Amino acid sequence: MSLFNITSETGVLKKLLVHSPDNGLGKVVPSKAQDWLFEDIVHLDTIRREEYDHYIKLLLYFLDPEKIKGKLKEIDDPAANRVFYQPGHQDFYRSEHVIELQWLLEEVLVDDNLRAQMIAAVCALEGCTHATQQLLCKYLPVELASCLLSGTGNDKSVLFAPIPNFIFTRDIGIVVKDHLILNKPAKIARHRETLLARYIFFHHPMFIAYRNNIIELKQNRPLFLMPENDNGNRITLEGGDVMMVSPEHLIVGISERTSAAAAAQLTEILFQRGLVSKVSVVKIPAKRDYMHIDTIFTQVKKDVWVMVGLFSEQMSNHYNRSGIEKTLLGDNEDKAEIVQFNKANPDQPIHFSSLEALLRDISIKDLGCSTVKIIFSGNNEYPYAVREQWTDSCNLLALKEGVVLSYDRNEKTNTAFANAGFKVVKVQDLIADLEGDRITTDQIQDTVVIMPSAELSRARGGFHCMSMPINRE
């Protein structure tokens, strides 16, 4: 099996990169939450034991059942103290299909030269003292990997800021066919993530054969020559704004986190390398409400999509305000502007009137569907549509065609799925059925698996964000 192979958003998931919530997530304090891109502080133990652990279990049942099948009682025994989920422990699950980034980082740090380089680079980035740098040089690889992610030393002291957004592995990079696109984050809080990702992807033995297949966007105009408030030419790209929707078609978002300059450069590179023949650019308002395009729509099946109704054709009357309304209420409509470029004729782009028009076009023209179904966030009911979009009702991960992961708190959206013919099941019940041989993953069709989300949803990211697929069937 090739390591990198992504040609769709819904093919059977074979390999993905994840990062389980580390101690850094529990170090987020109210005064720094927004600087670190969090809206609130979260309870780490609840996220781990009652929410994210279900995610890992389900991924293993689908992608690597030998690691978990028949072992659930032992894994869940309180006496086991969660070691199955702890990358630094000898009993960690260490799957080659559900791949933990902290585990990969540990293995890179075994190399003395790379370890010294990485310590120096992180200390320079974080403004550490020489004494801190010397202290880190004494850490074992497993200790250092944990520290570089959480910012916490062996004595529990905080050496530098955590990187709590590392759980959102989608933003680290995106695989397009057999190539990897590394991100260029817009926010300073995510710069250390990029540094660590570079060392992993360029130096870990798993990726060595693909080193020439890694795409990094370049800041053609040096940032130090640009005015501080000039974002027009900045190259910023995050994985939540990139979707490989068919073997020849990529969607790139322009958002709060991904710039138009980055979308243009990426489109040119993909055409030059012959990786795709079409790129659709979806520009959404640069607002925290949306962040990335995968917060307003994702794909469920070849002919089924979920999206937030604010960007729907049904809202067209909302935008046709009178002059008086625009004067009194403002003209800050939430619209999506869509333009599609074709490699054969890039100077004559196609414009789409709405997001739905693009999604229908993809399903019909690219994927050969005869009909297309759009499911709306919150069942398109006020105020649930926007409330549930905020808690990632549109940010779904497909394990395979028609089987997606969603949050339990998005009740109206889950009802809309049920009305559309999908089975809605709790992850706890599904795991019990899989463990008890009452069902197999092959038998699961058209299903929304609802995941506990009291704390995870407050981190502002769904399972599409918390996954970096690198291989789909």
CORMOBEL-V335772 format. One record per residue. OMEGA is omega as a letter, one per 40 degrees, with the letter a starting at -180 (NA if undefined). NEAR is the number of other ideal C-beta (glycine too) atoms within 8 Angstrom. Layout:
OMEGA_NEAR / OMEGA_NEAR
This chain:
i_5 / a_6 / i_11 / i_13 / i_13 / i_13 / i_9 / i_10 / a_9 / i_12 / a_10 / a_8 / a_14 / i_10 / i_11 / i_15 / i_11 / i_15 / i_12 / a_12 / i_9 / a_12 / i_10 / i_14 / i_14 / i_6 / i_12 / a_13 / a_7 / a_5 / a_4 / a_9 / a_12 / i_7 / i_6 / i_12 / i_9 / i_13 / a_6 / i_6 / a_7 / i_13 / a_6 / a_10 / i_6 / i_11 / a_15 / a_13 / a_8 / a_10 / a_15 / a_11 / i_11 / i_13 / a_14 / i_13 / a_13 / i_14 / a_13 / i_14 / a_12 / a_10 / a_13 / a_11 / a_10 / a_5 / a_10 / a_13 / i_9 / a_5 / a_8 / a_10 / i_6 / a_7 / a_10 / i_7 / i_7 / i_5 / i_4 / i_10 / i_5 / a_9 / i_9 / a_9 / a_10 / a_8 / a_11 / a_10 / a_7 / i_3 / i_5 / a_13 / i_10 / i_6 / i_11 / i_6 / i_9 / a_13 / a_13 / a_14 / i_14 / i_14 / i_11 / i_12 / i_14 / a_13 / i_10 / a_13 / i_12 / i_7 / a_8 / a_5 / i_6 / i_11 / i_13 / i_9 / a_9 / i_14 / a_12 / a_9 / a_9 / a_15 / i_12 / a_8 / a_9 / i_9 / a_6 / i_10 / i_5 / i_5 / i_6 / i_11 / i_12 / i_8 / a_10 / i_13 / a_9 / a_5 / i_10 / a_5 / a_11 / i_9 / a_10 / i_13 / i_14 / a_13 / a_14 / i_11 / a_15 / a_11 / a_12 / i_13 / a_9 / a_6 / i_4 / i_5 / i_6 / a_7 / i_11 / a_9 / i_8 / i_14 / a_12 / a_12 / a_11 / i_13 / i_13 / a_10 / i_14 / a_13 / i_15 / a_14 / a_11 / i_12 / i_16 / a_13 / a_11 / i_8 / i_13 / i_15 / i_14 / a_14 / i_13 / a_13 / a_12 / a_11 / a_7 / a_4 / a_10 / a_14 / i_9 / i_11 / a_13 / i_13 / i_12 / a_13 / i_13 / i_9 / i_13 / a_13 / i_12 / a_8 / i_10 / a_10 / a_5 / a_6 / a_14 / a_8 / a_5 / a_12 / i_8 / i_4 / i_9 / a_12 / i_11 / i_6 / a_13 / i_6 / a_9 / i_6 / a_7 / a_6 / a_7 / i_4 / a_5 / i_10 / a_4 / a_4 / i_4 / a_8 / a_6 / a_7 / i_9 / i_13 / i_13 / a_11 / i_16 / a_14 / i_13 / i_16 / a_14 / i_14 / i_10 / a_14 / i_11 / a_10 / a_6 / a_7 / i_14 / i_14 / i_13 / i_14 / i_16 / a_12 / i_13 / a_9 / a_14 / a_14 / i_13 / i_8 / i_10 / i_14 / i_14 / a_8 / i_12 / i_15 / i_13 / a_8 / a_10 / i_12 / a_12 / a_6 / i_8 / a_5 / i_8 / i_11 / i_7 / i_12 / i_14 / i_15 / a_14 / i_14 / i_10 / a_13 / i_8 / a_5 / i_8 / i_5 / a_10 / i_13 / i_11 / i_15 / a_14 / i_16 / i_13 / i_14 / i_13 / a_15 / a_12 / i_12 / i_10 / a_10 / a_10 / i_13 / i_13 / a_15 / i_16 / a_14 / i_12 / a_10 / a_14 / i_14 / a_8 / a_6 / a_10 / i_8 / i_5 / a_7 / a_8 / a_5 / i_9 / i_5 / i_6 / i_6 / a_8 / i_10 / a_6 / a_6 / a_7 / a_5 / a_6 / a_5 / i_6 / a_10 / i_7 / i_10 / a_6 / i_14 / a_10 / i_13 / i_12 / a_11 / a_10 / a_5 / a_6 / a_10 / i_4 / a_6 / i_9 / i_7 / i_7 / a_12 / a_5 / i_12 / i_14 / i_10 / i_11 / a_14 / i_13 / a_9 / i_10 / a_13 / a_13 / a_11 / a_6 / a_12 / i_10 / i_5 / i_9 / i_4 / a_5 / i_11 / i_8 / i_11 / a_12 / i_14 / i_18 / a_18 / a_12 / i_10 / i_8 / e_5 / a_7 / a_12 / a_17 / i_13 / a_9 / i_15 / i_16 / i_7 / i_11 / i_15 / a_15 / a_15 / a_12 / i_14 / i_11 / i_15 / i_11 / a_11 / i_9 / i_13 / a_11 / i_13 / a_13 / i_16 / a_13 / a_11 / a_9 / a_14 / a_8 / i_13 / i_17 / i_13 / i_9 / i_13 / i_13 / i_11 / i_7 / i_9 / i_5 / i_10 / i_7 / a_9 / i_10 / a_8 / i_15 / i_7 / a_8 / i_13 / i_13 / i_8 / i_9 / i_13 / a_9 / i_6 / i_6 / i_5 / i_9 / a_7 / i_9 / a_4 / a_6 / a_9 / i_6 / a_8 / i_12 / i_14 / a_13 / a_11 / i_14 / a_9 / a_11 / a_10 / a_12 / a_14 / i_12 / i_10 / i_12 / i_9 / i_10 / a_17 / i_12 / i_13 / a_14 / a_13 / i_12 / i_13 / i_10 / i_13 / i_14 / a_12 / NA_6
